Amino acid sequence: MCGIVGYVGSREAQPLLLDSLKRLEYRGYDSSGLAVVGASLQIFKSEGEIAVLEGKMPRMQGSIGIAHTRWATQGKPTTVNAHPLADCAGKIAVVHNGIISNFMELRESMTRDGHTFTSDTDSEVFAHLVESEYKGDLVQAVMKAVSRIEGTYAFAVVAEGRDEIVVTRRESPLVVGLGDGENFIASDVTALLKYTNRMVYLEDAEVVKVTKASVTVFDASGNVVPKTAQKIMWNLDDAEKAGYPHFMLKEIFEQPTAIHDSLLGRIESLDTEPFFQGTPYSRVKIVACGTSYHAGLVGKYIIEELSKIPTTLQISSEYRYSPVSRENPLIVLITQSGETSDTLAAAREARKRGNKTIAIANVMGSAITREVDHVIYTRAGPEIGVAATKTFVTQLIALYILAMDLGTQNRTLSALAKRSVIGQLRNLPRAVQDVLNKSPEIEELAKKYASARDMFFIGRNINYPIAMEGALKTKEISYIHGEGFPAGELKHGPLALLTKDSPVVAIAAKDHTYEKMLANISEVSARGSPVIAIGYEGDTDLQKFADDVIYIREIPPLFSPVPIVVALQLWSYYLAKERGCAIDKPRNIAKTVTVE
């Protein structure tokens, strides 16, 4: 979950590396550092965010360099443990994203051989491995060093006196950006959009020699692998704040466009380009984690409603350890980045089990796209804020599209019903915009409750997962302890937690559970907890039961999760803003989980 960037060309590397590294800070911000190759190998690093590093680092002259922003997994977040890490002689520098699972035995072996370690990290062993293998050919040294590594990695290596960066990856993201007389590397394309939109994606175990004039890719046996660059359609403005105080708020307000873009051309092509033509499925299993898992929970209701196919869910990290089912379900893997380690492992396991697979992802060329039979891209554009917003909503859009396709293939969705669904999907950007127009009201309401220590979220049916997502957003960016429950479960424990100081957010869309939901709200009010309800405009009953109400446009319940979750995103954002939290960079978590 760390961020890596690198540059080789004719420009001064230091300012370019810092600029690119700042665009990856959402991947980790415990510590950071640079290594620049000029007359000598210069390394500078610091505990804390990149601004701390930038404020005290000296000028480093040279046109080749690598840089790193860290999210600590092995070793505390200190300057000593920050990357880049060097060999004994200080002639080789390494940055690493991943986990070396056999680092302890390697470290013990190399210590006996006379190597001196200066950090507590697993990553440092790779610098010493390269040192022990280096005989003037850095590519060969990296290849031999990697052969001794167990675990996951993206490595970038530079050496004093060399005009190249050597990189390699396994199950951790790394791309090469192509320039004119200069080339780049990064963990994510967003770091490079200012400089190039031509990217080369790497397969596991490939080793790449990057110079200012060329990029040469080798397989694990040392054979040259031809590569074709992909043109990225995102631009730099997509990865900038554009006047908003935080990326999260910008990304919340981009959702009407993101929904429109995710629908564009998709609905019309379902009749002529189905995902799995002539292959009816009797079971679907959704595999995901974090926010994507909540999207999957909503997707279960959507798929079962539109296609009548029984659908189950499993957390990605649990799927590959579960017994093989006698059924042969379609496996739907949801991952915003396309690089989530546990979801990638689940995709590989599904393929081993002989299942057909389809991924929902936001990043073209990401690892998951090479592991599955089909991909639905969400077209949300770059999402920089750690808390997922527009990627979550566009995952829901992808699930509506998938459900329509499955319903059509299974002949459980009539042409008339399908036209109705399409009409509702096309109305969603307006429904979301209506919620965004209420942001001043939601902000004022959030101020009223921002001092709470605990906050609970309840919902029923398709909006129960939205209650869980609202709780997750609240806890991860405002640090208020948030928990989401099915409203019917209140009597089975959660009521014991309610006090006058623990507000409850209740989702009360007018569906077949509405009357039960009002009864649940009454139960909460009877315990003295203040209730903030989310309901439809024109619902005069709701205000009789709740202390405050956030109203949204009335739409069919099947589609209500989209505007409701946007209201909860704004709610969590304004809670965090009022509490003075680091909204785009919440403590202890990073955007993309590329380690287990």
N, C-alpha and C positions, 0 to 999 in steps of 0.2 A: 504493500500500500504506500510505499515511498514513491517519490518522483525523481526521474532521471532526465537530464538533458545533456547534450554534447554538441560541440561545434568544431569544424575544421574548415579553414578557408584563408582569406587574406585580411579579414577585419580583426580588430582587437577582440579577443574572445570574452573577456571579463564582463563588459556591459551587456553583451548579447546573452550570455549565460544567465546573468541575474534577471534580465527581462523575461526570458523564457521560463526560468525557475519559478518566478512569481505566479505564472499562469498554472503551475502545478501544485501550488501550496495547499489546495484542497485535498491532495493525496497524503499530506503529512506535514506537520509544522512543529515537531519537537526540537529539531536542530537542522542545520543546513551547512553546506560547504562547497568550495570550488577547488579544482586542480587545473592549473594552466601550464602548458608547455611552451616555454620561451627559450631563453639562454639556459635555463635550468627548469626543473619541475618544481612549481610553487604550489603549496597547499595552504588554504586558510578555511577554517570552519568555526562554528559557534553554536552553543546551545540557544534555543529560542527560535522565534520566527525569522523569516528571511530579512525583515527590516532591521533586526538586531545585527545580523551578519553584515548587511550592507553599510550600517552606520559605523562599523569599526574596522572593516577590512582595508588593507593597503592596496595600492595599485599593483595589479599583476599583469605584466606585459607578456604577450604571446597570442598566437592566432589559432591555437588548438587547446581545447579544454573540455572538461566534464564537470557536472554539478549535480547536487543531490539535496532533496528535502526529505526528512526522515519522519516516519511514524514508527516508534520503537516497538520491536517484538522481542529482541534478545539484547539485553543490556539497557541500562537506564538512559533516559534522554539527557546526556551530558555532552560537553564539547569533545571529550576524549572519545566517546562512542559515535560522534557524528562522522559522516562520510564527506569526502573521500578518505579511504584508509590506505596506508602505504606499506611497502615491504620493509625489510630491515634497513636497507641502504637509502630509503627515501627516493628511489629512482623509478618506482612503479606505483601508480595510484589506481584504485578500484572504487567504483560505486556499485551498489547492489540493491535490488528489490526482490524480496523472497525470503525463504528460510532454508538454511543448509542443515538438514536433519542429522548428518553425521559429522558435524563440525567438532564435537568434543573429541572424538577419536583422532581426527585429523590434527587438531590442535596439540593433543598430547604427543602424537608422533612427531610433529614438526618441532615441538619444543625440545624433544630428545635429540633432534638433528641439529639443534643450535639456533633455531629461529626465536626471536624475541617478540612477544605480543604486547601491545600497548593499550588494547581496548578489551571490553567484555563482550564484544559482538561475535556472532557467528561469521559475519561477512569478512572479517580480517583474514580468516584462513585462506581465502581465495587470493589475496594479494601475495601471501607467502607461497602458495602453490604456484602461481605464475612466476614468482621470483625463482623458485627452484627449477622450473622447467625452461626458463628463458635463456636461449643461446644465440640471441640476435634476431630471431624471427618471432615477433609478438603473436602472430596468428597461431603458429604451431604451439607456442607456450600456453595460450588460452585453451586451445583444443585439448592438450594433454591435461591441463589443470581441471577442466570441466569433466573429463572422464572419471575423475576421482570424487566428484561431488554427487551427493544424494540429496534430493529435495527440489525446491522450485527456485527459479532465479531469472533475473535480467541483470546482466553484468555489462559494464562499460569500463574499458581499461586504456590508460595512456601510459607512456614511458618516456623518460627523459631522452632526448635525442631522436625521437621518432616522430614522423609527420603524419600519424594515423591514430584513429580510435578503433579499437577492436571490441565488438559487442557480440553477445550471444544471449539466448533466452530459452527458458523452458517453463511453460505455464505461468509466466509473468509477462505483462505487455511491454512491447518495445517496437517502435517504428523508426524507419530511416526517412528523413526528408531530403528531397533532391533540390539543390539550388544550381545557380550558374557560377562555376568556379568555387563553390562552397557546398558543404553538405552538413546535415544535422541528424541528431538522434533525440528521441524523447519517449517517455512512457505513454504519452497521449498526444494526439495531433493538435489539440488546442494550444499546446506550448509553442507550436511552430507556425501557426496560421499567419503570423505577421511576416514571415519570411518565405514561406512556400506552401503550395497546396498539392504538391506532388509527393505521394508517400509510397514507400515500399514496406509491405507487411512481411514479417518473418515467421517461419514455422519453427516449432520446437527443435532444439539442438542445432539449428543453423548458426554458423559463426560468420561475422561480417567484418571485412576490412573497409574502413571509411577514410578516404583521403579527400582533399579538396577537389580533386579531378575525377574521382571514380568511387564507385561502391561495388565491392566484389563479395558475393555471397557463396559460402562453402557449406556443404553438408557435413555430417559428422565424420565422413571418411575422407574429407579434404577435396571432394569433387566440386567444381564450380557449378552453381545452380543459377540458371537464367531467371530473371525476375522482371515483371512488368509493373511500372508505377501506376498507382491509382490516383485519380484526380478527386480531391475532396471538395464537395460543393459548399461546405461551410465557409464563412469568411470571418475576418478579424472582428467585425462589429458584433457577430454572434457571441463572441467570447469576452466582450467588454460590458461594463455596467451601464453604459449609455445614459448616464445621469441619475440612475437609481442609487440609493444609499447602500444597497446590498444586492448581490447577485440573486439571492433567494427571492426578493421582491420583484426584481426584473423578470425572473423566470415564472413567477406566479402570473404576472400580467401578460406574459407571452402565450398563455395557454389557449386563448381563442384561435390564434394563428396556428399553434402546434396541432390543435385538433383538426382544423381545416386541412393542414398539410398532410396529416396522417390519413385523412379520408380521401384526399385528392387522387382520382384515378382508380382507387381501390374498389369502390362499390360497383362501378360500371364494369369492371373486369371480372367480377366474381362468376358471372354466367359463362364467360368464355375461357377464363383461366383459373379454374378451381385449384386449391392447394393439392388435393389428392384425388384426382379424377378417377371415378370408378372404384374407389376404395372406401366402402362404408365402415365405420368404426362403432363398436358396441360399448367401448369404455374409453375414457380419457383420464390421464393422470397429469396434474400440473406439478411441476417441481421448481421451487424458487426459494429465496431467502430474503429476510428483511422486508423493506417496503414492497419489493416484487412479490413476496409471498402474500401480502395483503391484497395486492392486485389479483393474484391467483385465486384467493378466497372469493373475491367479487366475481371473478371469471367462472367459478363453479356455478354460481346462481345463473349467470348469463348463458352459459353453455347448456345447462340443464333445461332452462326455460325455452331457448330457441331451437335446440336440436334434440331435446329429450334424451340425451346420452348421459348415463350416470358418470359423474366426475368426482375424482378424489384428489387430494393434495398431499404433498410430502415436502418437508424441509430438505433443501439440497444436501446438506451435510449428513442427513440420515438415509437418503435414498439408496446409496450404493451399499449400505450395510444391511438393508432390508432383504428379506427372502424374495426370491423370484416368484411372481404371481403366475397362476395357471392361465390367467387371461393374457392377452397381448394388446395392452392399451396403447393408444396414441400418446406419446410423451410430449408435453408442452413445457419447454424450459424458458423461464422469464428472467432476464438479466439486463439491466440498464446499460452497463458498460460492455457487455459481451465478454468480460474477462474475469468474472467472479469465480474464484478458484473452485468452490464447492459445486457450483452449477456446471462448470466445465467437466468436473469429475463425474457428475451425474449424467451428463450427455454421453460421455465415453462408456459409462456403465450401461446405459440404455441401448447403445449401439451393440455392445457385447451381448446383451440379452435378446437382440433381434427385433427391438421395437422401432417403429417409425417415429421420427422425432421432428419437431418444429420448434424453432426458437423465436422469441420476441425480444428484440434488442434494438438499441439506439445507434450503435456505431458500426458503420460499414467496414468490412474487412476485419472485424474483431475476431478473437479466437473461436467464439461459439459458432460463428457462421461457417466455420470449416469443419465443425463436428456434427452437424445436423443435416437432415434431408431437405428442410425448407426453412426460410427465414421470413418473418414479418418485421420490417423495419418501422420504427415508430415515428421517425422524422420529427423528433422534438428539437433537434439542433443541440449544440453544446449545452450541457448543464454543469455549471461550475460550483454552485452552492452545494454543500455537503448534504443537506436535506433534500431528498428527491421531491420534486413538485410536478413539473411538466412531463417528466419521464413517467411518473406514476399515472397521470391522466391519459397519456397517449398509450400506455400499456393497456388501459381499460378499453380504449378505442380499438386497439389491435384484437382484443378478446371479443368484442362485439363482432368484428369482421370475421374472425375465426369461427365464432358460433353460427353466424349466418351461413358460412361455407359448409360447415358440418351439417346444419339443418337442411341445406339444399341437397347435399350428397345423400343424406339419409331419408330424404323426402318427408321430413317432419315439419318443414317450414314452407307454408304455402306461398305462392307468388304474391298474394294480397298482403299476407303478414310480413313478408320480406319488404314490400314497398313501404309499409308502415314503419318498420324498423329503420329503413334508410332515411325516411323523412324525419324521424326523431333524432337520428345521428346528425343530420344536417342542421338541426336546430340547436345542437349543444353549444357551438361557439357563442350564440346569442345568450343562452342561459348562463354560461360562465361569465360573459361580459356584464350581465345584470348583477352577478355577485360582486365582481370587481368594482362596480359602481358604488357598492355599499361599503367599500373599505373604510371610509371615515367613520361610519357608524360602528363597524367591527373594532376599529382601533379604540374608540372611546369605551366600548364595552370591555375590551381587554384590559384597559387601565384599571377598571373597577376590580378586576379579579387577579391582577398580576402579583399580588403579595401572597397568594396561596402557596402552601407547601405541597399539597396533594390535590390532584384533580382527577375525576373519573369521567369516563365516556361510555355511554350506553346506546345501543341500537338493536334492531331486530332484522332478521331476514337479510336481504342484500346489503343493508346498511350496518349490520354488525361488524363486518370487516372494516368499514369506514370509521367506525368508532375506534377500532384498534389502531388504524392509521393515524387518526387524530391524536390519540394518546402517544403514539411513537413520535410524531412531529413535535408535540409539546415537550416531551421529556428530553429529546435530543438537542433542541435549540434553546429552550427557556430554562432547563434544569428543574422544572417543576415535575415532581413525581407523578406521572400520568399512567393510568391503567384503563384498558378498554375491556368491556364485558358485553356478552349478550344480555339484554335487559331482563330476560326471563331467569337469569342465573343470580340475580341480586339476593334472593332469599337463601341461596346456598353458600353464603359466606361474605360477599362484598358489603352487605348492609352493616356488618359489624365495624366497617372502617369509616362510615359516614359520620361527620360532625358538622357543626355550623361553619367550620373553617375549611371544609372540603367541597368545593363547587362540583357540580355534576353537569356535564354537557350531554344533552339527550337529543338524539336524532329522531324526529317524529314526522316522517313523510307519510302522507295519507295513502297507505296501502292496506292489505288485509290484516296487518298487525297493529293498526293505528289505535284501536280501542285498548288493546293490551298495553300499548306503549303509554297511553295516558294513565293507566292504572299504575304502571311502574314509576312514572313521574310523581304520582301522588304518594307512593311509598317513600320515595326519596324526600319529598317535601315534608312528610310527617316526621322524619328524623332530623329536620332542621337544616338540611343542606340546601344551599341556594342552587337553583336549576337554571341553566342557560339552554333553551330549546332551539333546535333548528327545524323549521317547518315551512309549509307552503304559504305564500301570500293569500290573504283572504281567510285563513284559518283562525276564526275568532275564538274557538274553544281553547287553543293552545295557551293563550296568554292568561287564561284563568288558572292554569296549573303551574306555569313557570314564572320565575322572577324576571327573566329577560328572554327575548325571542329574536333570533336572526331569521329573517324571512327570505326564501328563495322563490323563484318563479315555479309555478306548478307544472310538472311534467310527469309522464307515466313513471311509476315507481322503478321500473327496470332501469331507467336512465338517471334516476335521482342521485346515485353515488357521485357522478361527475361534478355537478355544481355544489353538492354538499361538501365534498372533500376540498374544493377550492375555498369555501368558507372556513373550513378548519385549518387550511394552510395559512390563510390570513390571520386567523385567531392565534395560532401558535407563533407566527411571525411578530405580531404586535405585542403578545405577552413577553417574548424575548427582548424586543426593542425596549419596552418599558422597564425591564429588569437589567438593561445594560449588558446583555450577553453578546458574545462574539458569534453573530448569527451565521455567517458563512463558514466559520471555522470552529465548530463546537469542540469542547475539550474531549480528548481521548478517542475520538472517532475520525475516520477518514472516508473519502468518497467511495473508493473502489476497494473491495476486499479481495486481494489477490493472493492471500495466504490463508491456510486453514486454521 
